């Protein structure tokens, strides 16, 4: 599904980093 792709296109750079962190499970980026 394209859910994550949509998140990347609509969110600001900082929020993108947050989403990427969630996807990768890198809680230290929070």
Secondary structure, 3 states (H helix, E strand, C coil): CCHHHHHHHHCCHHHHHHHHHHHHCCHHHC
